[in-house]
Every structure is written in C-alpha cells, then in structure tokens.
Amino acid sequence: ADVGHGFSQIIPILFGFTEKFYNVSQTLIIEQPELHIHPKIQSELADIIMGSKFIDNKNSVIIETHSEYLIRKFLVYVAQGKLKPEDLVVNYVGKYKNGYSNVKRMRVDKQGFFKEKWPEGFFDNSLKLTEELWNARKPS
C-alpha cells in the first residue's frame, strides 16, 4: 500500500531483462523509465541493464529519457572501460527557432565525456542552480 507509482512502472522494465527474452538481435525500447523513480534508482537502472545477459547477447536497448542520472551512469561505464564509446549512442532532440525538431548525435570519448558541447538547458541546469545558490549565500 505504501509503494509509489515508480515501483509499478519499473517492474515491466526489469521483466524485459529476464532470460525469457534473451534472443539474438532483439531490441528493448524503454520510454522514460525515470518517471516517479528516485534519482538513485534511476542510475541503478543502468547497473541492471549493464549487468544483464541481455546486453551480453548483443541485444540493443533504446531508452527515451530526460534523466541526467541515467545518462551520467552510462558515461561512467564508458570511463571505466565497461562500455565502448561507440556502443553508447546519445541523441539529443531539440527544436529550431521555427518550431521544427532536430536530432543531434552526442558522441562520447573514452573518458566518458561528450565530444561536442551539450545543448543548453539539460546538464548545465544543475550547475547553474548550484552557482546561483553559491552566489546567493549570505555572509555569516
């Protein structure tokens, strides 16, 4: 009775990584797994994906996400050498001023950093808020 909505949403995702679905050349598509999920669990979802035999069998996982935690955890795997940079494809979907959408592939280097500058308003927002907090502090 005390379990939030996130738990019920994550169960089908976890089920997708069970041995029943380990077929060669299979693709699992996950839409916004971060909804109603604690940030720690969002990053641990990357651990579940990377630790599954689903990945070992050369299957693919497509994740549509707004979770900085999930993306950053995959970048950590690249930096640790557990995931090849070319095996992590990050596409940023944005909009032109005329309202049309565009897709920008964000390539990753061996250290787990993006090779190109990330478009404004995603990763940089938490940094900006931290700077605002720092600058707003009152002298004791």
N, CA and C atoms as an extended XYZ file, in Angstrom:
420
Properties=species:S:1:pos:R:3:atomname:S:1:resname:S:1:resid:I:1 pbc="F F F"
N         0.823       -1.198        0.000 N   ALA     1
C         0.000        0.000        0.000 CA  ALA     1
C         0.867        1.262        0.000 C   ALA     1
N         2.083        1.168        0.556 N   ASP     2
C         2.943        2.351        0.661 CA  ASP     2
C         3.950        2.476       -0.475 C   ASP     2
N         3.819        1.661       -1.500 N   VAL     3
C         4.744        1.709       -2.624 CA  VAL     3
C         4.256        2.741       -3.632 C   VAL     3
N         5.153        3.567       -4.136 N   GLY     4
C         4.783        4.616       -5.080 CA  GLY     4
C         4.538        4.074       -6.479 C   GLY     4
N         4.174        4.983       -7.373 N   HIS     5
C         3.897        4.612       -8.761 CA  HIS     5
C         5.131        4.112       -9.482 C   HIS     5
N         6.287        4.606       -9.108 N   GLY     6
C         7.531        4.236       -9.782 CA  GLY     6
C         7.812        2.756       -9.735 C   GLY     6
N         7.497        2.131       -8.604 N   PHE     7
C         7.739        0.692       -8.461 CA  PHE     7
C         6.947       -0.094       -9.495 C   PHE     7
N         5.688        0.273       -9.684 N   SER     8
C         4.855       -0.457      -10.649 CA  SER     8
C         5.319       -0.210      -12.084 C   SER     8
N         5.972        0.924      -12.326 N   GLN     9
C         6.463        1.216      -13.673 CA  GLN     9
C         7.788        0.525      -13.972 C   GLN     9
N         8.574        0.254      -12.949 N   ILE    10
C         9.898       -0.340      -13.165 CA  ILE    10
C         9.814       -1.868      -13.322 C   ILE    10
N         8.793       -2.488      -12.787 N   ILE    11
C         8.653       -3.956      -12.866 CA  ILE    11
C         8.657       -4.460      -14.310 C   ILE    11
N         7.863       -3.884      -15.229 N   PRO    12
C         7.914       -4.383      -16.617 CA  PRO    12
C         9.293       -4.210      -17.255 C   PRO    12
N        10.008       -3.173      -16.868 N   ILE    13
C        11.356       -2.965      -17.399 CA  ILE    13
C        12.276       -4.081      -16.919 C   ILE    13
N        12.212       -4.376      -15.643 N   LEU    14
C        13.047       -5.449      -15.101 CA  LEU    14
C        12.691       -6.789      -15.733 C   LEU    14
N        11.408       -7.005      -15.971 N   PHE    15
C        10.961       -8.242      -16.603 CA  PHE    15
C        11.550       -8.381      -18.005 C   PHE    15
N        11.745       -7.265      -18.683 N   GLY    16
C        12.316       -7.283      -20.024 CA  GLY    16
C        13.744       -7.790      -20.063 C   GLY    16
N        14.424       -7.786      -18.917 N   PHE    17
C        15.807       -8.261      -18.854 CA  PHE    17
C        15.915       -9.674      -18.283 C   PHE    17
N        14.805      -10.392      -18.206 N   THR    18
C        14.863      -11.769      -17.726 CA  THR    18
C        15.286      -12.695      -18.855 C   THR    18
N        15.741      -13.889      -18.512 N   GLU    19
C        16.268      -14.831      -19.503 CA  GLU    19
C        15.254      -15.212      -20.576 C   GLU    19
N        13.995      -15.090      -20.278 N   LYS    20
C        12.951      -15.441      -21.244 CA  LYS    20
C        13.090      -14.624      -22.531 C   LYS    20
N        13.683      -13.438      -22.421 N   PHE    21
C        13.773      -12.539      -23.566 CA  PHE    21
C        15.178      -12.438      -24.157 C   PHE    21
N        16.059      -13.401      -23.841 N   TYR    22
C        17.431      -13.344      -24.357 CA  TYR    22
C        17.501      -13.970      -25.734 C   TYR    22
N        17.141      -13.236      -26.741 N   ASN    23
C        17.263      -13.691      -28.118 CA  ASN    23
C        18.294      -12.831      -28.820 C   ASN    23
N        18.950      -13.392      -29.785 N   VAL    24
C        19.935      -12.636      -30.542 CA  VAL    24
C        19.225      -11.577      -31.379 C   VAL    24
N        19.815      -10.420      -31.461 N   SER    25
C        19.315       -9.296      -32.267 CA  SER    25
C        17.928       -8.817      -31.843 C   SER    25
N        17.710       -8.758      -30.565 N   GLN    26
C        16.447       -8.246      -30.050 CA  GLN    26
C        16.670       -6.827      -29.528 C   GLN    26
N        15.660       -5.992      -29.644 N   THR    27
C        15.744       -4.621      -29.153 CA  THR    27
C        14.644       -4.390      -28.122 C   THR    27
N        15.042       -3.861      -26.977 N   LEU    28
C        14.100       -3.497      -25.929 CA  LEU    28
C        14.007       -1.973      -25.917 C   LEU    28
N        12.805       -1.438      -26.015 N   ILE    29
C        12.594        0.001      -26.039 CA  ILE    29
C        11.910        0.405      -24.732 C   ILE    29
N        12.516        1.391      -24.061 N   ILE    30
C        12.014        1.849      -22.766 CA  ILE    30
C        11.752        3.350      -22.853 C   ILE    30
N        10.548        3.754      -22.494 N   GLU    31
C        10.192        5.174      -22.531 CA  GLU    31
C        10.148        5.747      -21.122 C   GLU    31
N        10.941        6.752      -20.890 N   GLN    32
C        11.003        7.499      -19.638 CA  GLN    32
C        10.962        6.616      -18.385 C   GLN    32
N        11.965        5.786      -18.206 N   PRO    33
C        11.966        4.923      -17.025 CA  PRO    33
C        12.125        5.706      -15.721 C   PRO    33
N        12.510        6.974      -15.817 N   GLU    34
C        12.770        7.768      -14.614 CA  GLU    34
C        11.521        8.300      -13.934 C   GLU    34
N        10.372        8.184      -14.596 N   LEU    35
C         9.140        8.743      -14.031 CA  LEU    35
C         8.823        8.113      -12.677 C   LEU    35
N         8.652        8.943      -11.686 N   HIS    36
C         8.281        8.533      -10.329 CA  HIS    36
C         9.329        7.631       -9.672 C   HIS    36
N        10.578        7.728      -10.123 N   ILE    37
C        11.650        6.898       -9.578 CA  ILE    37
C        12.687        7.802       -8.910 C   ILE    37
N        13.147        7.413       -7.745 N   HIS    38
C        14.172        8.147       -7.014 CA  HIS    38
C        15.439        8.243       -7.868 C   HIS    38
N        16.159        9.372       -7.818 N   PRO    39
C        17.377        9.524       -8.625 CA  PRO    39
C        18.396        8.393       -8.453 C   PRO    39
N        18.544        7.877       -7.250 N   LYS    40
C        19.490        6.768       -7.034 CA  LYS    40
C        19.066        5.540       -7.838 C   LYS    40
N        17.780        5.267       -7.867 N   ILE    41
C        17.272        4.123       -8.622 CA  ILE    41
C        17.421        4.366      -10.119 C   ILE    41
N        17.292        5.620      -10.553 N   GLN    42
C        17.485        5.934      -11.967 CA  GLN    42
C        18.875        5.519      -12.417 C   GLN    42
N        19.892        5.855      -11.630 N   SER    43
C        21.255        5.478      -12.019 CA  SER    43
C        21.475        3.974      -11.845 C   SER    43
N        20.823        3.370      -10.868 N   GLU    44
C        20.958        1.922      -10.678 CA  GLU    44
C        20.304        1.135      -11.810 C   GLU    44
N        19.379        1.747      -12.510 N   LEU    45
C        18.780        1.094      -13.676 CA  LEU    45
C        19.863        0.819      -14.721 C   LEU    45
N        20.811        1.723      -14.852 N   ALA    46
C        21.940        1.494      -15.766 CA  ALA    46
C        22.739        0.269      -15.314 C   ALA    46
N        22.896        0.096      -13.994 N   ASP    47
C        23.595       -1.086      -13.472 CA  ASP    47
C        22.859       -2.370      -13.840 C   ASP    47
N        21.546       -2.326      -13.747 N   ILE    48
C        20.739       -3.509      -14.086 CA  ILE    48
C        20.889       -3.837      -15.569 C   ILE    48
N        20.819       -2.816      -16.402 N   ILE    49
C        20.955       -3.031      -17.846 CA  ILE    49
C        22.332       -3.579      -18.175 C   ILE    49
N        23.375       -2.949      -17.642 N   MET    50
C        24.746       -3.361      -17.945 CA  MET    50
C        25.071       -4.726      -17.349 C   MET    50
N        24.442       -5.080      -16.252 N   GLY    51
C        24.715       -6.356      -15.604 CA  GLY    51
C        23.915       -7.528      -16.145 C   GLY    51
N        23.017       -7.260      -17.072 N   SER    52
C        22.156       -8.328      -17.574 CA  SER    52
C        22.812       -9.088      -18.721 C   SER    52
N        22.411      -10.316      -18.889 N   LYS    53
C        22.883      -11.120      -20.014 CA  LYS    53
C        22.247      -10.646      -21.316 C   LYS    53
N        21.206       -9.856      -21.212 N   PHE    54
C        20.549       -9.285      -22.390 CA  PHE    54
C        21.573       -8.517      -23.215 C   PHE    54
N        22.397       -7.728      -22.548 N   ILE    55
C        23.439       -6.950      -23.214 CA  ILE    55
C        24.547       -7.873      -23.723 C   ILE    55
N        24.905       -8.873      -22.951 N   ASP    56
C        25.955       -9.812      -23.356 CA  ASP    56
C        25.624      -10.520      -24.664 C   ASP    56
N        24.357      -10.680      -24.953 N   ASN    57
C        23.933      -11.377      -26.166 CA  ASN    57
C        23.804      -10.443      -27.357 C   ASN    57
N        24.414       -9.281      -27.261 N   LYS    58
C        24.432       -8.299      -28.365 CA  LYS    58
C        23.042       -7.786      -28.735 C   LYS    58
N        22.161       -7.754      -27.782 N   ASN    59
C        20.858       -7.141      -27.997 CA  ASN    59
C        21.005       -5.626      -27.836 C   ASN    59
N        19.999       -4.888      -28.201 N   SER    60
C        20.029       -3.430      -28.097 CA  SER    60
C        18.962       -2.942      -27.135 C   SER    60
N        19.263       -1.836      -26.487 N   VAL    61
C        18.302       -1.174      -25.617 CA  VAL    61
C        18.206        0.275      -26.074 C   VAL    61
N        16.996        0.717      -26.345 N   ILE    62
C        16.748        2.119      -26.700 CA  ILE    62
C        15.970        2.723      -25.538 C   ILE    62
N        16.525        3.798      -24.979 N   ILE    63
C        15.892        4.447      -23.828 CA  ILE    63
C        15.610        5.900      -24.176 C   ILE    63
N        14.360        6.286      -24.081 N   GLU    64
C        13.979        7.690      -24.240 CA  GLU    64
C        13.900        8.241      -22.827 C   GLU    64
N        14.788        9.195      -22.503 N   THR    65
C        14.874        9.649      -21.122 CA  THR    65
C        15.191       11.129      -21.014 C   THR    65
N        14.830       11.698      -19.885 N   HIS    66
C        15.230       13.045      -19.502 CA  HIS    66
C        16.087       12.961      -18.245 C   HIS    66
N        16.525       11.769      -17.886 N   SER    67
C        17.245       11.540      -16.640 CA  SER    67
C        18.745       11.778      -16.791 C   SER    67
N        19.211       12.840      -16.162 N   GLU    68
C        20.645       13.125      -16.133 CA  GLU    68
C        21.381       11.993      -15.409 C   GLU    68
N        20.754       11.416      -14.390 N   TYR    69
C        21.382       10.357      -13.603 CA  TYR    69
C        21.630        9.103      -14.442 C   TYR    69
N        20.663        8.734      -15.217 N   LEU    70
C        20.779        7.545      -16.062 CA  LEU    70
C        21.851        7.750      -17.136 C   LEU    70
N        21.821        8.896      -17.792 N   ILE    71
C        22.817        9.176      -18.831 CA  ILE    71
C        24.209        9.230      -18.232 C   ILE    71
N        24.350        9.937      -17.109 N   ARG    72
C        25.672       10.048      -16.491 CA  ARG    72
C        26.217        8.688      -16.042 C   ARG    72
N        25.347        7.800      -15.601 N   LYS    73
C        25.818        6.473      -15.175 CA  LYS    73
C        26.377        5.697      -16.369 C   LYS    73
N        25.738        5.797      -17.524 N   PHE    74
C        26.284        5.145      -18.719 CA  PHE    74
C        27.624        5.774      -19.109 C   PHE    74
N        27.780        7.083      -18.904 N   LEU    75
C        29.054        7.738      -19.173 CA  LEU    75
C        30.142        7.223      -18.232 C   LEU    75
N        29.780        6.926      -16.998 N   VAL    76
C        30.728        6.336      -16.047 CA  VAL    76
C        31.175        4.962      -16.544 C   VAL    76
N        30.256        4.175      -17.058 N   TYR    77
C        30.611        2.863      -17.609 CA  TYR    77
C        31.604        3.001      -18.769 C   TYR    77
N        31.435        4.023      -19.583 N   VAL    78
C        32.378        4.267      -20.677 CA  VAL    78
C        33.745        4.602      -20.091 C   VAL    78
N        33.788        5.500      -19.112 N   ALA    79
C        35.051        5.913      -18.494 CA  ALA    79
C        35.759        4.731      -17.827 C   ALA    79
N        34.992        3.804      -17.278 N   GLN    80
C        35.566        2.619      -16.627 CA  GLN    80
C        35.995        1.553      -17.626 C   GLN    80
N        35.685        1.751      -18.899 N   GLY    81
C        36.038        0.775      -19.917 CA  GLY    81
C        35.085       -0.411      -19.989 C   GLY    81
N        33.954       -0.330      -19.319 N   LYS    82
C        32.966       -1.411      -19.323 CA  LYS    82
C        31.976       -1.281      -20.477 C   LYS    82
N        31.991       -0.130      -21.132 N   LEU    83
C        31.120        0.142      -22.274 CA  LEU    83
C        31.937        0.934      -23.283 C   LEU    83
N        31.939        0.468      -24.516 N   LYS    84
C        32.690        1.165      -25.560 CA  LYS    84
C        31.951        2.457      -25.934 C   LYS    84
N        32.711        3.533      -26.175 N   PRO    85
C        32.051        4.790      -26.556 CA  PRO    85
C        31.146        4.641      -27.771 C   PRO    85
N        31.553        3.814      -28.723 N   GLU    86
C        30.740        3.635      -29.935 CA  GLU    86
C        29.487        2.800      -29.681 C   GLU    86
N        29.419        2.124      -28.528 N   ASP    87
C        28.229        1.341      -28.189 CA  ASP    87
C        27.183        2.154      -27.427 C   ASP    87
N        27.549        3.370      -27.057 N   LEU    88
C        26.604        4.263      -26.395 CA  LEU    88
C        26.225        5.358      -27.382 C   LEU    88
N        24.984        5.377      -27.786 N   VAL    89
C        24.504        6.386      -28.718 CA  VAL    89
C        23.543        7.289      -27.955 C   VAL    89
N        23.889        8.562      -27.876 N   VAL    90
C        23.038        9.537      -27.204 CA  VAL    90
C        22.588       10.546      -28.257 C   VAL    90
N        21.294       10.626      -28.450 N   ASN    91
C        20.720       11.585      -29.391 CA  ASN    91
C        19.946       12.633      -28.605 C   ASN    91
N        20.261       13.879      -28.863 N   TYR    92
C        19.557       14.981      -28.224 CA  TYR    92
C        18.526       15.520      -29.215 C   TYR    92
N        17.267       15.556      -28.792 N   VAL    93
C        16.205       16.082      -29.645 CA  VAL    93
C        15.877       17.486      -29.153 C   VAL    93
N        16.044       18.444      -30.037 N   GLY    94
C        15.769       19.836      -29.715 CA  GLY    94
C        14.868       20.451      -30.756 C   GLY    94
N        14.708       21.768      -30.675 N   LYS    95
C        13.866       22.474      -31.639 CA  LYS    95
C        14.622       23.654      -32.220 C   LYS    95
N        14.392       23.853      -33.509 N   TYR    96
C        14.876       25.061      -34.153 CA  TYR    96
C        13.948       26.209      -33.768 C   TYR    96
N        14.383       27.425      -34.023 N   LYS    97
C        13.551       28.593      -33.719 CA  LYS    97
C        12.237       28.586      -34.488 C   LYS    97
N        12.220       27.926      -35.660 N   ASN    98
C        10.994       27.873      -36.458 CA  ASN    98
C        10.013       26.812      -35.954 C   ASN    98
N        10.388       26.092      -34.881 N   GLY    99
C         9.497       25.107      -34.290 CA  GLY    99
C         9.733       23.682      -34.735 C   GLY    99
N        10.513       23.483      -35.786 N   TYR   100
C        10.816       22.133      -36.249 CA  TYR   100
C        11.822       21.463      -35.319 C   TYR   100
N        11.686       20.167      -35.173 N   SER   101
C        12.598       19.402      -34.318 CA  SER   101
C        13.881       19.069      -35.061 C   SER   101
N        14.930       18.906      -34.278 N   ASN   102
C        16.190       18.428      -34.835 CA  ASN   102
C        16.774       17.382      -33.892 C   ASN   102
N        17.595       16.522      -34.434 N   VAL   103
C        18.243       15.484      -33.641 CA  VAL   103
C        19.741       15.655      -33.800 C   VAL   103
N        20.438       15.734      -32.669 N   LYS   104
C        21.885       15.888      -32.673 CA  LYS   104
C        22.509       14.700      -31.955 C   LYS   104
N        23.369       13.981      -32.655 N   ARG   105
C        24.058       12.850      -32.038 CA  ARG   105
C        25.194       13.392      -31.185 C   ARG   105
N        25.215       12.977      -29.935 N   MET   106
C        26.217       13.424      -28.982 CA  MET   106
C        27.258       12.310      -28.808 C   MET   106
N        28.375       12.460      -29.494 N   ARG   107
C        29.425       11.441      -29.436 CA  ARG   107
C        30.158       11.507      -28.097 C   ARG   107
N        30.630       10.356      -27.637 N   VAL   108
C        31.278       10.231      -26.337 CA  VAL   108
C        32.720        9.785      -26.546 C   VAL   108
N        33.657       10.355      -25.752 N   ASP   109
C        35.052        9.916      -25.838 CA  ASP   109
C        35.315        8.791      -24.835 C   ASP   109
N        36.532        8.270      -24.818 N   LYS   110
C        36.883        7.129      -23.963 CA  LYS   110
C        36.827        7.458      -22.467 C   LYS   110
N        36.901        8.748      -22.138 N   GLN   111
C        36.832        9.158      -20.730 CA  GLN   111
C        35.393        9.373      -20.249 C   GLN   111
N        34.423        9.156      -21.130 N   GLY   112
C        33.025        9.299      -20.737 CA  GLY   112
C        32.502       10.725      -20.831 C   GLY   112
N        33.187       11.558      -21.589 N   PHE   113
C        32.731       12.931      -21.782 CA  PHE   113
C        32.215       13.098      -23.207 C   PHE   113
N        31.271       14.016      -23.361 N   PHE   114
C        30.763       14.297      -24.695 CA  PHE   114
C        31.818       15.072      -25.483 C   PHE   114
N        31.964       14.725      -26.734 N   LYS   115
C        32.949       15.383      -27.594 CA  LYS   115
C        32.486       16.777      -28.009 C   LYS   115
N        31.194       16.953      -28.145 N   GLU   116
C        30.634       18.245      -28.517 CA  GLU   116
C        29.999       18.886      -27.290 C   GLU   116
N        29.847       20.194      -27.351 N   LYS   117
C        29.169       20.900      -26.270 CA  LYS   117
C        27.703       20.478      -26.240 C   LYS   117
N        27.233       20.145      -25.066 N   TRP   118
C        25.840       19.741      -24.902 CA  TRP   118
C        24.945       20.962      -25.071 C   TRP   118
N        23.818       20.829      -25.784 N   PRO   119
C        22.904       21.972      -25.940 CA  PRO   119
C        22.436       22.498      -24.578 C   PRO   119
N        22.195       23.785      -24.512 N   GLU   120
C        21.798       24.418      -23.253 CA  GLU   120
C        20.485       23.875      -22.716 C   GLU   120
N        20.390       23.829      -21.382 N   GLY   121
C        19.131       23.513      -20.732 CA  GLY   121
C        18.978       22.094      -20.239 C   GLY   121
N        20.019       21.278      -20.310 N   PHE   122
C        19.877       19.912      -19.799 CA  PHE   122
C        20.878       19.698      -18.673 C   PHE   122
N        22.101       19.318      -18.995 N   PHE   123
C        23.105       19.079      -17.961 CA  PHE   123
C        23.528       20.365      -17.268 C   PHE   123
N        23.523       21.456      -17.985 N   ASP   124
C        24.028       22.697      -17.415 CA  ASP   124
C        23.083       23.315      -16.389 C   ASP   124
N        21.838       22.883      -16.345 N   ASN   125
C        20.875       23.494      -15.442 CA  ASN   125
C        21.242       23.258      -13.975 C   ASN   125
N        21.652       22.055      -13.609 N   SER   126
C        22.011       21.786      -12.217 CA  SER   126
C        23.248       22.580      -11.821 C   SER   126
N        24.190       22.731      -12.743 N   LEU   127
C        25.373       23.538      -12.461 CA  LEU   127
C        24.990       25.004      -12.250 C   LEU   127
N        24.115       25.519      -13.107 N   LYS   128
C        23.675       26.916      -12.959 CA  LYS   128
C        22.973       27.141      -11.625 C   LYS   128
N        22.129       26.208      -11.218 N   LEU   129
C        21.430       26.343       -9.945 CA  LEU   129
C        22.404       26.302       -8.772 C   LEU   129
N        23.425       25.469       -8.854 N   THR   130
C        24.442       25.404       -7.806 CA  THR   130
C        25.198       26.732       -7.722 C   THR   130
N        25.525       27.305       -8.877 N   GLU   131
C        26.195       28.608       -8.904 CA  GLU   131
C        25.301       29.690       -8.301 C   GLU   131
N        24.002       29.660       -8.636 N   GLU   132
C        23.065       30.638       -8.071 CA  GLU   132
C        22.986       30.501       -6.558 C   GLU   132
N        22.938       29.276       -6.080 N   LEU   133
C        22.898       29.028       -4.636 CA  LEU   133
C        24.162       29.556       -3.980 C   LEU   133
N        25.300       29.283       -4.574 N   TRP   134
C        26.576       29.740       -4.036 CA  TRP   134
C        26.616       31.275       -3.977 C   TRP   134
N        26.180       31.913       -5.057 N   ASN   135
C        26.207       33.378       -5.117 CA  ASN   135
C        25.157       34.028       -4.225 C   ASN   135
N        24.096       33.320       -3.892 N   ALA   136
C        23.032       33.871       -3.067 CA  ALA   136
C        23.292       33.713       -1.574 C   ALA   136
N        24.311       32.984       -1.212 N   ARG   137
C        24.567       32.742        0.220 CA  ARG   137
C        24.863       34.065        0.927 C   ARG   137
N        24.430       34.123        2.144 N   LYS   138
C        24.605       35.350        2.938 CA  LYS   138
C        25.803       35.150        3.855 C   LYS   138
N        26.609       36.202        3.993 N   PRO   139
C        27.749       36.087        4.906 CA  PRO   139
C        27.259       35.835        6.328 C   PRO   139
N        27.975       35.011        7.058 N   SER   140
C        27.579       34.687        8.441 CA  SER   140
C        27.940       35.802        9.387 C   SER   140
